[in-house]
């Protein structure tokens, strides 16, 4: 373990002056936090749409388990100034992990930027007290995320690992993204695809919040059709995922944290796209497209990217979110690796060591699978 990332735990810090901390475990209390959570979210510049109250509370309703909710909250003058949306897991390695799970591309805590280090100190101390008997395991933290400030202040054993790869583009209009392509021939191909989309007459329509639930059903049906006969993410076809999106996305559209776009051809909706928005990024989350678009020679990836560039004003990056799919690399994106932050106290240091062993074993297993595939299953 790197000495720079490891230290003996000092006694848990008291809340910063003027701050009070609490842990919420009740779902009804979580629901009531919406307005205060939204105000804090707007004051945290590193927050992504996956930290909105609408997304997290809806996720909990679909995926949470009774008795495991742990919202670590800090208030100052009655106002919410820091929050860590967590749940406790059991088993041989008890841990506090972020809400949002595998369907969220980023996880993080929320910190009020206007309070500077006061909010960081208060939340760090509250997390240290809550982590007395469990490892704090923060997956999928975007570089520059608020949780990194907690990590830097942590006084106990800690370790930072690489997590998922995300690909990002600069927040440029479509014409400038095309100009970044590596060759004149590649640029000509994309311009021809854009002309083809225009010639087909595909129109775009932003969906109002009240129409989102109906449109989510259409999105998921088109998503199922587009992947029919191919490998699809099973969770995207499950009712609980549908229910989560239907609950979360309407309020997010109303608050400007998401946009749902219908693509209409000859009077029929042929594609639906869900793009998530925050001050630090625009990210295309999920789409569905009718297979007939391929027969019409419509390039769906170009169509969606072109639509996403309409929502870049004032945002830090155009994120292609998690995944290393080949079509994303056509646009020369930057590779950005999420972080996994493991934080422990002295008494829970063995949990940290066990988590590191598990991570190493998983990485070795993946490498063996990759080698097996490259070597044709080991056959000569």
C-alpha positions in Angstrom: 0.0 0.0 0.0 1.3 3.4 -0.9 2.5 5.3 2.2 1.2 8.6 0.7 -2.3 7.1 0.6 -2.2 5.4 4.0 -2.2 6.8 7.6 -3.2 5.7 11.0 -6.7 7.0 12.0 -6.8 9.9 14.4 -9.9 10.3 16.6 -12.9 11.3 14.5 -13.1 15.1 14.0 -15.9 17.0 15.6 -18.3 18.9 13.4 -16.9 22.2 12.0 -18.0 25.3 14.0 -21.5 26.2 13.3 -22.3 22.8 11.6 -24.4 20.0 12.8 -24.4 16.4 11.4 -27.1 13.7 11.2 -27.7 10.4 9.6 -31.0 9.9 7.9 -32.2 6.3 7.5 -35.9 6.8 6.8 -37.3 6.8 3.3 -40.0 9.4 4.0 -37.4 11.8 5.4 -35.3 11.2 2.2 -38.3 12.2 0.1 -38.8 15.4 2.2 -35.3 16.5 1.5 -36.0 17.4 -2.1 -36.0 21.2 -1.9 -33.0 21.5 0.4 -31.1 18.9 -1.6 -31.8 20.9 -4.8 -30.4 24.1 -3.3 -27.2 22.3 -2.2 -26.9 20.6 -5.6 -26.8 24.1 -7.3 -24.1 25.2 -4.9 -21.8 22.2 -5.7 -19.9 22.9 -8.9 -18.6 19.3 -9.3 -22.1 17.7 -9.1 -23.3 15.6 -12.0 -27.0 14.8 -12.8 -26.5 11.5 -11.0 -26.4 13.4 -7.7 -29.8 15.1 -8.1 -32.4 14.3 -5.5 -34.8 13.1 -8.3 -32.3 10.6 -9.6 -31.2 9.3 -6.2 -34.5 9.1 -4.5 -36.1 7.3 -7.5 -33.1 4.9 -7.6 -33.6 4.1 -3.9 -37.3 3.3 -4.5 -36.4 0.9 -7.3 -33.2 -0.6 -5.9 -32.9 0.2 -2.2 -33.2 -2.4 0.5 -35.1 -1.7 3.8 -32.9 -0.8 6.7 -29.8 0.1 4.6 -30.3 3.8 3.8 -27.6 6.1 5.2 -27.8 9.7 4.2 -25.0 11.6 6.0 -26.1 15.2 6.2 -24.4 18.4 7.4 -26.4 21.6 8.1 -25.3 25.1 9.0 -27.9 27.6 10.2 -30.5 25.0 9.3 -29.4 24.9 5.7 -28.1 21.7 4.1 -24.4 22.3 3.3 -23.1 18.8 2.7 -24.5 15.4 1.9 -23.2 11.9 1.3 -26.0 9.6 -0.2 -25.0 6.2 1.0 -26.3 2.8 1.9 -24.8 0.1 4.1 -24.0 -3.3 2.7 -23.6 -6.5 4.7 -21.7 -9.7 4.2 -18.1 -10.4 5.1 -17.0 -6.9 4.0 -19.5 -4.4 5.5 -19.3 -1.1 3.6 -20.9 2.2 3.0 -21.4 2.6 -0.7 -23.0 5.3 -2.8 -26.6 5.3 -3.9 -27.1 5.0 -7.7 -25.5 1.6 -8.3 -24.5 0.3 -11.6 -27.0 2.4 -13.6 -25.3 5.6 -12.6 -22.1 6.6 -14.4 -20.8 8.9 -11.6 -21.1 8.8 -7.8 -20.2 11.6 -5.5 -21.0 13.6 -2.3 -22.3 17.1 -2.4 -20.4 20.1 -0.8 -21.5 23.7 -0.6 -18.7 25.5 -2.5 -19.6 28.8 -0.8 -18.4 27.4 2.6 -15.0 26.3 1.4 -13.2 23.9 3.8 -15.9 24.1 6.5 -18.3 21.9 4.6 -15.5 19.4 3.8 -14.3 19.2 7.4 -17.8 18.7 8.7 -18.7 16.0 6.2 -15.4 14.2 6.7 -15.9 14.1 10.4 -19.5 12.8 10.1 -18.4 10.1 7.6 -15.6 9.0 10.0 -18.1 8.6 12.8 -20.5 6.6 10.6 -17.7 4.4 9.3 -16.8 3.0 12.7 -17.7 -0.6 11.7 -17.6 -0.4 7.9 -15.4 0.5 5.0 -16.3 3.6 3.0 -16.2 2.5 -0.6 -16.9 5.3 -3.1 -17.0 3.9 -6.6 -17.1 5.9 -9.9 -16.0 9.3 -8.6 -15.3 11.6 -11.5 -11.9 13.3 -11.4 -12.3 16.6 -9.6 -15.4 15.3 -7.8 -16.3 16.6 -4.4 -15.5 13.3 -2.8 -11.8 13.8 -3.6 -11.8 16.7 -1.2 -13.0 14.4 1.6 -10.4 11.8 0.6 -7.6 14.4 0.9 -8.8 15.4 4.4 -9.3 11.8 5.6 -7.0 10.9 8.6 -7.3 7.2 8.4 -6.1 4.4 6.1 -7.1 5.2 2.5 -6.4 4.1 -1.0 -7.3 5.4 -4.5 -7.8 3.0 -7.4 -8.8 3.3 -11.0 -12.4 2.6 -11.8 -14.4 2.8 -15.1 -13.2 4.6 -18.2 -15.2 7.5 -19.6 -14.7 9.3 -22.9 -15.1 13.1 -23.1 -15.2 15.7 -25.9 -14.7 19.4 -25.6 -18.0 21.4 -25.4 -17.9 22.5 -29.1 -20.6 23.0 -31.8 -21.0 20.1 -34.2 -19.0 22.0 -37.0 -16.0 22.2 -34.7 -16.2 18.6 -33.6 -16.2 17.6 -37.2 -13.2 19.8 -37.8 -11.3 17.9 -35.0 -11.5 14.6 -37.0 -8.1 13.3 -38.0 -8.4 13.5 -41.8 -10.2 15.5 -44.5 -11.8 12.2 -45.7 -13.3 11.5 -42.2 -14.6 15.0 -42.1 -16.2 14.7 -45.5 -18.0 11.4 -44.4 -19.5 13.0 -41.4 -20.7 16.1 -43.3 -22.3 13.8 -45.9 -24.1 12.0 -43.0 -25.4 15.3 -41.7 -26.6 16.2 -45.1 -28.4 12.8 -45.4 -30.1 13.4 -42.1 -31.3 16.8 -43.2 -32.5 15.4 -46.6 -34.5 12.8 -44.8 -36.3 15.5 -42.9 -35.9 14.1 -39.4 -37.3 16.6 -36.9 -36.5 17.0 -33.2 -38.9 17.7 -30.5 -38.1 18.3 -26.8 -40.5 16.5 -24.5 -42.3 18.4 -21.8 -42.1 17.1 -18.2 -45.7 15.9 -18.2 -45.1 13.7 -21.2 -41.9 12.0 -19.9 -43.4 8.9 -18.5 -45.1 8.0 -21.8 -42.0 8.9 -23.7 -39.8 6.7 -21.5 -41.9 3.7 -22.5 -41.3 4.6 -26.2 -37.6 5.0 -25.6 -37.3 1.6 -23.9 -39.3 -0.1 -26.6 -37.1 1.4 -29.3 -34.1 0.5 -27.3 -35.3 -3.1 -27.2 -35.9 -3.2 -30.9 -32.6 -1.6 -31.8 -30.7 -4.4 -29.8 -33.0 -7.3 -30.8 -30.8 -10.3 -31.6 -27.7 -8.7 -30.1 -26.3 -8.4 -26.6 -28.2 -5.8 -24.6 -27.7 -4.6 -21.0 -30.4 -6.8 -19.3 -31.2 -4.2 -16.6 -32.5 -1.8 -19.3 -35.3 -4.3 -20.1 -36.5 -4.7 -16.5 -39.6 -3.1 -15.0 -37.7 -1.5 -12.1 -35.4 0.4 -14.4 -38.4 1.6 -16.4 -40.1 2.8 -13.1 -36.9 4.5 -12.1 -36.6 6.5 -15.3 -40.3 7.4 -15.4 -40.1 8.8 -11.8 -36.8 10.5 -12.1 -36.6 12.1 -15.5 -39.8 14.2 -15.4 -38.6 16.3 -12.4 -35.1 16.4 -13.9 -36.5 17.8 -17.2 -38.6 20.4 -15.2 -35.5 21.5 -13.3 -33.2 21.7 -16.4 -31.1 18.6 -15.3 -32.2 16.5 -18.3 -33.7 16.8 -21.8 -35.7 14.1 -23.6 -35.7 14.4 -27.4 -38.0 12.7 -29.8 -36.8 12.3 -33.4 -39.8 12.3 -35.8 -39.7 11.0 -39.5 -42.8 11.0 -41.7 -45.0 11.7 -38.6 -43.7 8.8 -36.6 -41.3 8.8 -33.6 -38.3 6.8 -34.8 -35.8 7.6 -32.0 -35.8 8.9 -28.4 -32.8 10.2 -26.5 -32.2 11.0 -22.9 -29.4 13.5 -22.2 -28.5 14.5 -18.7 -27.3 18.0 -17.9 -25.3 19.7 -15.2 -22.9 22.7 -15.1 -19.9 20.5 -15.5 -21.2 18.2 -18.3 -23.7 17.2 -21.0 -24.0 13.4 -21.1 -26.0 11.2 -23.5 -27.4 8.6 -21.1 -29.7 6.3 -23.1 -31.4 6.2 -26.5 -33.6 4.0 -28.6 -33.7 4.0 -32.3 -35.9 2.1 -34.8 -33.9 -0.4 -36.9 -35.6 1.1 -40.0 -33.3 4.1 -39.7 -30.4 1.9 -40.8 -32.4 1.0 -43.9 -32.8 4.7 -44.6 -29.0 5.2 -44.3 -29.4 7.4 -41.3 -26.3 7.5 -39.0 -27.9 7.4 -35.5 -24.6 8.2 -33.7 -24.1 11.3 -35.7 -27.8 12.3 -35.3 -27.5 12.0 -31.5 -24.2 13.8 -31.2 -25.5 16.7 -33.3 -28.6 17.0 -31.0 -26.4 16.9 -27.9 -24.3 19.8 -29.0 -27.4 22.0 -28.7 -27.3 21.7 -24.9 -23.6 22.6 -24.3 -23.9 26.3 -23.4 -22.0 27.0 -20.2 -21.2 23.3 -19.6 -17.7 22.0 -19.0 -17.6 19.0 -21.2 -19.5 16.8 -23.6 -19.3 13.4 -21.9 -19.9 10.1 -23.7 -20.1 8.6 -20.2 -18.8 5.1 -19.4 -17.8 2.7 -22.0 -15.0 2.2 -24.5 -17.2 1.4 -27.6 -15.3 1.8 -30.9 -17.8 4.3 -32.4 -17.0 6.8 -29.7 -13.3 6.8 -30.6 -14.1 8.1 -34.1 -14.5 11.5 -32.5 -11.0 11.6 -30.8 -12.3 11.9 -27.2 -10.1 12.2 -24.2 -10.0 9.2 -21.9 -10.9 10.1 -18.3 -10.8 7.4 -15.7 -13.2 7.4 -12.7 -11.7 6.8 -9.3 -12.6 4.4 -6.5 -11.9 5.9 -3.1 -11.5 3.4 -0.2 -11.5 5.0 3.2 -11.2 3.3 6.6 -10.5 3.9 10.2 -7.8 2.1 12.2 -10.2 -0.6 13.4 -11.5 -1.2 9.9 -8.1 -1.3 8.2 -8.5 -5.1 7.6 -11.6 -4.4 5.6 -9.6 -2.1 3.4 -6.9 -4.7 2.9 -9.5 -7.3 2.0 -11.2 -4.9 -0.5 -7.8 -4.3 -2.2 -7.2 -8.1 -2.5 -10.6 -8.5 -4.1 -9.9 -5.7 -6.5 -6.5 -7.2 -7.5 -8.0 -10.7 -8.0 -10.8 -9.2 -10.2 -8.2 -7.3 -12.3 -6.2 -10.5 -12.7 -9.2 -12.5 -13.7 -10.2 -9.9 -16.4 -6.7 -9.9 -17.8 -6.8 -13.7 -18.0 -10.1 -13.5 -19.9 -8.6 -11.0 -22.3 -5.6 -13.1 -22.9 -7.8 -16.2 -23.4 -9.7 -14.3 -26.0 -6.6 -13.0 -27.8 -5.1 -16.5 -27.9 -8.2 -18.1 -29.3 -9.2 -20.0 -26.1 -5.6 -21.3 -25.6 -5.7 -23.4 -28.7 -2.7 -23.5 -31.1 
